[in-house]
C-alpha cells in the first residue's frame, strides 16, 4: 500500500519546495504540478518525493488524524 503524506510548503525555489509535516522537513519536487498555482503555506500531498495534489488545511489535518489513529492501533 502506498500513502501520500500531507505536507505544508515552507519555501519554493523553481520546481522544488521545502515542505514540512509533524516537524519533519523534506525537499519536494513540484514538477508534476507545473500547471497548479502553489504558494508558501499551501498544503500538498507528497508521494515518493513529488507533490501530486493540492489540498486544504482541513484535508491535511483530517489525513494526519487518520494516520495517527492507524499508528496507534498498530502499537
C-alpha positions in Angstrom: 0.0 0.0 0.0 1.3 3.5 -0.9 0.4 6.6 1.1 0.5 10.2 0.1 1.6 12.4 3.0 0.1 15.8 3.5 2.8 18.5 3.9 2.9 22.3 4.1 5.0 24.3 1.7 7.5 26.4 3.6 9.6 27.8 0.7 9.6 27.4 -3.1 12.6 27.7 -5.5 11.9 26.8 -9.1 10.3 23.4 -9.1 11.4 22.4 -5.6 9.6 23.2 -2.4 10.8 22.7 1.1 7.9 21.1 2.9 7.2 20.2 6.5 4.9 17.8 8.3 5.0 16.9 12.0 8.4 18.6 12.5 10.0 16.8 9.5 11.2 18.8 6.5 11.8 17.5 3.0 12.7 18.8 -0.4 9.7 18.0 -2.7 9.5 18.2 -6.4 6.7 20.4 -7.8 7.4 19.2 -11.4 4.2 17.2 -11.6 2.2 20.2 -10.6 3.5 22.8 -13.0 0.0 23.9 -14.1 -1.1 24.5 -10.5 -0.5 27.7 -8.6 1.3 26.8 -5.4 2.4 29.2 -2.7 4.1 29.2 0.6 1.8 27.8 3.3 -0.3 25.7 0.8 -0.7 22.1 1.6 0.1 19.3 -0.8 0.0 15.5 -0.9 3.5 14.1 -1.3 4.3 10.7 -2.8 7.8 9.4 -3.3 9.2 13.0 -3.2 6.7 14.5 -5.6 3.8 16.8 -4.8 0.8 15.2 -6.5 -2.2 17.2 -5.3 -3.0 20.5 -3.6 -5.3 20.1 -0.6 -6.9 22.3 2.0 -5.5 22.7 5.5 -8.6 20.8 6.8 -8.0 17.9 4.5 -4.4 17.7 5.6 -5.4 17.8 9.3 -8.0 15.0 8.7 -5.4 12.8 7.0 -3.0 13.3 9.8 -5.6 12.4 12.4 -6.4 9.2 10.4 -2.7 8.3 10.1 -2.2 8.9 13.9 -5.1 6.5 14.6 -3.6 3.9 12.3 -0.2 4.1 14.0 -1.8 3.9 17.5 -3.8 0.8 16.5 -0.6 -0.8 15.2 1.2 -0.4 18.5 
